[in-house]
């Protein structure tokens, strides 16, 4: 299966979430699905997707058998088919859905944020399902290296491809912006700033390379 686009992942995550949290209004109409994608809470990042964009994402999910149109209603409604299409148990589907909706999280955060979709007995249960997802072929989740300023490693989903270079959590970013918090050392903050400087330098190098190649090939890169 190809990698999902970020919006396809958001749509799929919303369908899984709403099936569990608002079963009376599930399957979802296009309007309800757009609203779910653009929620200001329990979403990272917050987006502003249009109906047309969500329809394109739905077409992509339907082509992968991850979603389908429900029947028996005058208004077209949509359902998710993630467990069957990916051969996953409900607990694993819940974890991937929350990761798609909220980005990388620790095991403890996942247990809390999955509560309304699937209730895990303890953190070890969460980690057991995450380990199974990581061991699949192809893997569906990965444990990220612990970033500076973080006490625990976070997990990321791989349905949209390899995660970007591990970014600091919201708490760590806040600590950087405010000059550091009590549980973030000066050394960790310095490491974060050094990593940011290296990334910015690398971006500049790549941009220069693109410009040079464009000139040599006579192609405009405007």
N, C-alpha and C positions, 0 to 999 in steps of 0.2 A: 504494500500500500504506500502511495506517495505521502509526503509530509503534508499536513494541513496548513492552510494559511492562518494567520492570527485571527481573522474574523471567523473562519470556519470553526476554529477551536472555541471561540467565544460563543458562537451559536450552539454548538454541540454541548458545551458546558451548561448553558442556560436551559436547554431542553432537559438535560439530566436533573438539574437543580429543581426546576419548576414541576417536573413530574412528581418529585417527592414532597415539595413544600406547598404547592397549590394544586393538588390532584383534581379539585372540582373544576378547574379551568384548563386542565390538560386533556388532550393535545392543545398546542398553542396556536392562536391565529398569528398572522404576520405582524399585526400591530403589537400584540402582547410580546412577541419574540423580540421585536425591535426595542421595546421598552426594557425588556430584560437585559439586552445587550448593552444598553446605554445607562443602566443603573449607576447612580453615584456612590452607592454603598456596596461593599463586598465585591468590588471589582478593582483589578489592578492590571493594566492601566484603565482609567476611565476613558471611554471613547464616545464618539457621536456618529454612529453608523446610520445610514439612510435605508429606507425600505428597499431601494434598488440594490444596494450593496449586500444587504442581508439575503435578498433573493438569489443573488449570484453565489453567495456562500452556501445557501441551501441546495442549490443545483450541484455544487461540488460535493456536498455531503451525501446527497442522494446517489450520485455516480459511484460513491464508495460504499453504498448500502449502510451508511451510518445514520441516515435519516430518511423518512418517507412521509408522504402526504396521507393523513388520516381520511377515513370515509365516514359517511353518515351525517354530514353537516353541510348546510348551504354555504358556509364560509370555509375556505380552505384552511386546514389546520395541519400542524406538523408534529411528528413524533420522532424520538431518537431510537436507534437500534444498536447502540454501542456494545452492549454485552454480547449480543449474538454475533455481530460483525467482527469483533476483535477477540471473541472467545474468552471473555473475562467474567469473573464473578462480580456480583453487585458491589461488594466492598471495594474492589479495585476500580470499578467504574466511578464510584463516589470520589475516591482519591484523585483520579485523573481529572474529573470534572472540576473539583475545587482548585487543583493546580492550574487548569486552563483559565479559570475565572479570576484567580487571585495571584498567580505567579508562584515562584519558589517559596516554600515554607518548611519549617521544622516539623518533625513528627508530632510534637505537642500541639503546634498550631493547626496541623492537619486534623488531628483528633477533634479539636474544638470546632473548627470550621466545617467539618463534615457532619456534625451532630444532627442537623436537620435532614440530611440525606441518608446517612448510615451511622448508626451508633456503634463505636468501637469500645470493647471492654476496657482496654488499657492501651498505653503507648506501644507496648511490645507487639500488640496485635496489629497496630498501624504499621510498624516497622516490618512485620512479617509479610504483609501484603506488598509493601514497597519493595522489599527484597525480591519477591516473586516477579514484580513488574520489571525490575532491573535485570533479572535473569532470563527474561523472555528473549526470543529471537524473532524479530529484532527487539531490543529492549524498549520498554515503554516509559521508563522513569530512570533517573540517575541521581545519585547522591553527590551533591556539589562539595567542593573543598570548603572548609570553614573560612569565611571571609574575615578580614580584620574587623574588630569591633563586635563580633558575634560570638555568643557562647556555645551555640550548637550549629551543626551543619544543616543546610537546607536541602530539600529535594526539589527536582524539577521534572516536568513531563517532557517526553521526547516526541510526542505526536506531531509537533510543529518543527521537528529537527533539533539539532544540537543547541542547547541554551547558549546565550552569549556569555562572554567572559563574566565570571561571577561578580555581580554588582553588590555593593553594600546594602543591607536591609534598610527599611525606612528609619528604624531607630538609629542605625549607624550614620545614615545620611543626615539625620537631624543633629546628631552629635557633631558632625563635621561643620554643619552650618552654624551651630551655636558655640563652637569652640571646644566641644568635647563634653561628655557626660561623665558621671562618677564612675561608671563601669567600663568606660572606654579610655584606655591609656593613651598618653601622648605618643608613645611609639606606634600604636595601632593607627592613630590619626595620621601620623607622618607617613606610614606605609600606604594608607589610602590615597593621600595626596600625591605620593610618589607614583603610585599606579596610575592615577589620573593623568599625571604629566607624561608618563610613558605612552599611554594610549593616545593622548593628543598629538604627541610627536609622531607616533606611528601613522595616525590619520593624515598628518601633513605629508609624510613620506609617500603614502599611497596616492594622495591627490597629485603630488608632483610627478609620480610615475605615470599616472593616467594622462596627465597633460603632455608628458614627453612622448608617450606612445601614440597619442592622438595626433601630435604634430608629425611624427614619423610616418604615420599611416594616412595623413591628410584627412582625418576624420574630425568633425566638430564635436566637442564634448560639452557644449553649452547646455 
